[in-house]
Amino acid sequence: MITARRRAGLAAALGVVALAVLGYAAFEFSGQVTAPRAASSPVSHQQAAAKPPGPNTTQPPATPAPVATTAVTATPKATVTPRAQTLVPVSAVAFGPQGTADGDNPQIAARVLTDPAMGWVSQWYATPSFGDLKQGTGLLLDLGRTATVTTVTLTLGSPPGTALELRLGAAPDLTALPVVTTATATRDQLSLPLASPAKARYVLLWFTRLPPDDAGTYQLFVHQVAIQGHP
């Protein structure tokens, strides 16, 4: 009987211990389930800015880098002026204030083109200004067609002192042949370059003052006339 009682007491004690253990375990389990979660730490502005954008984040368009450009300056082409050439007149005639009707010694005027050794000579006069009989005398050269004249050169056989006007135009008339340049001869060759090339068909050498001759009078001797320009 005593042994049975001891066993019954021991069993009761073990039951109490077991109940205590189960109660403590249940208490711990309940505390873990009902405990609140720890609050997440707030994200700083620096971390938010550093966070890479998600796949749906809209990014501003990239600004293209400026492209350097180089200005190109066109180089003007040099203007090539053609070289002047000899223009050969088709005729040379004596010319006076009334035109070809009263020129000096018209029968030999063409020699300035065909026979330079003989050339053309004017009539003689008592004074350098034609004895006050006329305003001048001359030679009219016809180029045959309109051309551009740049220079006229005379070869003279007279002493210095010849004065002349170079006249160019489209008609064989004194009023239609304006003066383009003037000159006074100081030697046997006289060059008359034009300040600007001029277009003309007729070239008039209009002498306004005569040189002295060996006889004490005044007379002009022209060996040759050469014209330069562009056809």
Secondary structure, 3 states (H helix, E strand, C coil): CHHHHHHHHHHHHHHHHHHHHHHHHHHHHHHHHHCCCCCCCCCCHHHHHHCCCCCCCCCCCCCCCCCCCCCCCCCCCCCCCCCCEEECCCEEEEEECCECCCCCCHHHCCHHHHCCCCCEECCCECCCCHHHCCCCEEEEEEEEEEEEEEEEEEEECCCCCCEEEEEEECCCCHHHCCEEEEEECCCCEEEEEEEEEEEEEEEEEEEEECCECCCCCECCEEEEEEEEEEC
